[in-house]
Amino acid sequence: SMFKYKIDVLKELSAKGYTAPRMRKEKILGEATMQNLRKGKGITTDTLNTICIILRCQPSDIIEIIPTDEEKIKFF
């Protein structure tokens, strides 16, 4: 399946004071994770949990699952 980010996660984190340098320094998110966010790639559930806690939101506020045509045929 595909998913997409509904928000610019790094921009929203930065607005709360969690800039990329701060997150690296405090080991909140690693560089590879931040690159995945920049590129729209997947992240772990642990990372999603951390982001949700910082932004005080739920996973569905951050990502949207988009089934592929193949998945629609198989599961719908």
C-alpha positions as CSV (number, residue, x, y, z in Angstrom):
1,S,0.0,0.0,0.0
2,M,0.9,3.6,-0.3
3,F,0.7,6.3,2.3
4,K,1.3,10.0,2.2
5,Y,2.0,12.6,4.8
6,K,-0.9,15.0,5.3
7,I,1.4,17.6,6.9
8,D,5.0,18.8,6.6
9,V,6.2,16.9,9.7
10,L,9.6,18.6,10.0
11,K,8.0,22.0,9.5
12,E,5.4,21.3,12.2
13,L,8.1,20.0,14.6
14,S,10.3,23.0,14.0
15,A,7.3,25.3,14.8
16,K,7.2,23.6,18.2
17,G,10.9,24.3,18.7
18,Y,12.1,20.8,17.6
19,T,14.5,21.9,14.8
20,A,16.6,19.4,12.9
21,P,19.8,20.3,14.8
22,R,18.0,20.0,18.2
23,M,16.5,16.6,17.3
24,R,19.9,15.3,16.2
25,K,21.7,16.7,19.3
26,E,19.0,15.4,21.7
27,K,18.7,12.1,19.8
28,I,15.0,12.6,19.2
29,L,15.1,11.7,15.5
30,G,18.1,10.5,13.6
31,E,19.4,11.9,10.3
32,A,18.1,8.9,8.3
33,T,14.6,9.3,9.8
34,M,14.6,13.0,9.0
35,Q,15.7,12.2,5.4
36,N,12.8,9.7,5.1
37,L,10.4,12.4,6.3
38,R,11.9,14.8,3.8
39,K,11.5,12.3,1.0
40,G,8.0,11.1,1.9
41,K,9.3,7.6,2.8
42,G,8.2,5.4,5.6
43,I,9.0,5.7,9.3
44,T,8.8,3.3,12.2
45,T,5.8,3.2,14.6
46,D,8.2,4.3,17.4
47,T,9.0,7.4,15.3
48,L,5.4,8.1,14.6
49,N,4.6,7.8,18.3
50,T,7.3,10.3,19.1
51,I,6.1,12.8,16.5
52,C,2.5,12.4,17.7
53,I,3.5,13.1,21.3
54,I,5.5,16.2,20.4
55,L,2.7,17.5,18.1
56,R,-0.1,16.3,20.4
57,C,-2.0,14.6,17.7
58,Q,-2.9,11.1,16.4
59,P,-1.3,9.1,13.5
60,S,-4.3,9.8,11.3
61,D,-3.4,13.5,11.6
62,I,0.0,12.8,10.0
63,I,-0.4,10.0,7.5
64,E,-3.1,8.8,5.1
65,I,-3.1,5.2,3.8
66,I,-3.9,5.0,0.1
67,P,-4.7,1.4,-1.1
68,T,-3.2,0.5,-4.5
69,D,-5.5,-0.9,-7.2
70,E,-4.2,-4.3,-6.6
71,E,-5.0,-4.1,-2.9
72,K,-8.5,-2.8,-3.7
73,I,-9.1,-5.9,-5.8
74,K,-7.7,-8.2,-3.2
75,F,-9.2,-6.8,-0.1
76,F,-12.3,-4.8,-1.1
